[in-house]
């Protein structure tokens, strides 16, 4: 069965859920506002520039998960979904997902954003398969560390290869939709790469290589 794979942030969503989670923590007074906002914005700019040290960033991003119990985190996440994520959801993205469902494709999200943030988003979009960066969980509490390989840049290829082996699947005929040049390693591996509202670097590469370029921003 054909895989239809989607990046999440700034692709299916009209915004970045990882950065928005940091903004939510600031707005709710859960973290030190000035210090956390500055770091969150700096890391996001490094990501856009293709300069992000993913492990350095995750040391920052996963710390709030380690600092609070699961009951608090789940309550905050529910509020985050309503306040931050649902306004970023796009009817055009749902139409695209439905078009692949109608073709019998298997839908998957693959994202560098951690599973705690992205799991309810995948559920809201009706996408069963999610590959996300995995925060380490020990005895029901997050440690602040990463479990396994972060699904970022080449790590997306590594994690997808592991999934394909585990499920006895291939990338034959696969689609991958992304906005970011950080996803070029995986875009280059699929038969049907699509640049969605792409950053300038990805847009130039896509046009130079005859890839489809599209917008979901209406």
C-alpha positions in Angstrom: 0.0 0.0 0.0 1.2 3.5 -0.9 2.4 5.8 1.9 1.3 9.4 2.0 3.7 11.1 4.4 3.2 14.6 5.8 5.4 17.0 7.7 3.3 18.7 10.4 4.5 22.2 11.3 3.9 24.8 8.6 2.7 22.0 6.3 -0.5 20.5 7.5 -0.6 23.2 10.2 -0.5 26.9 9.3 2.1 27.4 12.0 4.7 25.6 14.2 3.2 23.5 17.1 6.6 23.2 18.8 7.2 26.9 18.9 3.6 27.5 19.8 3.9 25.1 22.8 6.8 27.3 24.0 4.7 30.4 23.6 1.8 28.7 25.5 4.1 27.8 28.4 5.2 31.5 28.6 1.7 32.9 28.4 0.4 30.5 31.1 3.3 31.5 33.4 4.6 27.9 33.5 8.1 29.0 32.6 10.2 32.1 33.1 8.7 34.4 30.5 11.5 36.5 29.2 14.3 33.9 29.3 12.2 31.1 27.8 10.7 33.3 25.1 14.1 34.5 23.9 15.5 31.0 23.8 12.4 29.6 22.1 12.6 32.3 19.4 16.3 31.8 18.9 16.0 28.1 18.4 13.2 28.6 16.0 15.2 31.0 13.9 18.1 28.5 13.9 15.7 25.9 12.6 14.5 28.2 9.8 18.1 28.9 8.9 19.0 25.2 8.8 21.5 25.7 11.7 19.7 23.9 14.5 21.6 21.6 16.9 18.7 19.3 17.5 20.1 17.8 20.7 20.9 21.2 22.2 17.4 22.3 21.3 15.7 19.2 22.8 17.6 19.7 26.0 15.7 23.0 26.2 12.4 21.9 24.9 11.9 18.7 26.9 12.9 20.3 30.3 9.3 21.6 31.0 8.0 18.0 30.5 10.5 16.8 33.1 9.7 19.5 35.6 6.0 18.7 36.0 3.8 15.6 36.7 1.8 14.0 33.9 -1.6 15.2 35.3 -0.5 18.8 35.0 1.0 18.3 31.6 -2.1 16.6 30.1 -4.3 19.4 31.4 -2.0 22.0 29.9 -1.9 20.1 26.6 -5.6 20.0 26.3 -5.7 23.8 26.8 -2.9 24.2 24.3 -4.8 22.2 21.6 -7.8 24.6 21.9 -5.9 27.9 22.2 -3.0 27.3 19.9 -3.4 24.3 17.6 -7.0 24.4 16.4 -6.6 27.9 15.0 -3.6 26.6 13.0 -5.6 23.7 11.4 -6.6 24.2 7.8 -9.6 22.9 5.9 -7.4 22.6 2.8 -5.2 20.2 4.7 -8.2 18.0 5.5 -9.1 18.0 1.8 -5.6 16.9 0.9 -5.7 14.1 3.5 -9.1 13.0 2.3 -7.9 12.8 -1.3 -5.2 10.3 -0.2 -7.6 8.4 1.9 -9.9 8.0 -1.2 -7.0 6.5 -3.1 -6.5 3.9 -0.4 -3.1 5.4 0.8 -1.7 4.9 4.2 -1.3 8.2 6.0 1.6 9.1 8.2 2.9 12.2 9.9 6.7 12.5 10.4 7.8 15.4 12.5 10.8 16.6 14.5 8.4 17.9 17.2 8.1 15.6 20.2 5.3 13.0 20.6 3.8 14.7 23.7 2.9 17.8 21.6 2.0 16.1 18.4 0.1 12.9 19.3 -3.2 14.7 19.9 -2.7 16.7 16.7 -2.3 13.5 14.7 -5.4 12.2 16.4 -7.4 15.3 15.5 -6.3 15.0 11.9 -7.3 11.3 11.8 -3.8 10.1 11.0 -3.0 6.8 12.7 0.7 6.6 12.0 3.0 9.1 13.7 6.8 9.3 13.8 7.9 12.0 16.2 10.8 12.7 18.4 10.4 10.5 21.5 10.8 12.1 24.9 12.1 9.5 27.4 9.5 8.3 29.8 10.4 6.5 33.0 7.8 5.3 35.6 5.2 7.6 34.1 7.4 10.7 34.2 9.4 12.5 31.5 13.2 12.6 32.2 14.0 15.5 29.9 16.1 13.2 27.7 15.4 11.9 24.2 14.7 8.2 23.5 16.3 7.0 20.3 17.0 9.1 17.2 15.3 12.5 16.9 13.2 12.6 13.7 15.0 15.6 12.3 16.8 16.0 8.9 18.5 12.6 8.2 16.9 11.3 11.4 13.6 11.3 9.6 15.0 8.9 7.1 16.5 6.7 9.8 13.2 6.6 11.8 11.1 5.9 8.7 13.5 3.1 7.6 13.0 1.5 11.0 9.2 1.8 10.6 9.3 0.4 7.1 11.4 -2.6 8.3 9.1 -3.2 11.3 5.9 -3.1 9.1 7.4 -4.9 6.1 6.6 -1.9 3.9 8.5 0.0 1.2 8.6 3.5 -0.2 7.4 2.5 -3.6 5.1 5.2 -4.9 5.3 7.1 -1.7 4.4 10.8 -1.3 6.0 13.3 1.1 4.8 16.8 1.7 6.9 19.4 3.5 7.6 23.1 3.8 11.2 22.9 5.0 14.6 22.5 3.4 15.4 20.6 6.6 13.4 17.7 5.1 15.4 17.5 1.8 17.0 14.1 2.9 13.5 12.5 3.0 12.0 14.4 0.1 14.9 13.1 -2.1 14.0 9.5 -1.2 10.3 9.4 -2.2 8.8 9.0 -5.7 6.5 12.0 -5.2 8.1 14.8 -3.2 5.8 17.9 -2.8 6.9 21.3 -1.5 4.0 22.9 0.5 4.2 26.6 1.2 8.0 26.1 1.0 10.8 28.2 2.5 12.9 29.9 -0.2 15.6 27.2 -0.1 13.2 24.4 -0.6 11.2 26.2 -3.2 14.2 26.8 -5.3 15.4 23.2 -5.0 11.9 21.9 -5.9 11.5 24.1 -9.0 15.1 23.2 -10.1 14.2 19.5 -9.9 10.7 19.6 -11.3 8.9 18.8 -8.0 5.3 19.9 -7.4 5.0 23.1 -5.4 1.7 23.9 -3.8 0.0 25.9 -1.1 -2.5 25.0 1.6 -2.8 28.5 3.0 -5.8 29.4 0.8 
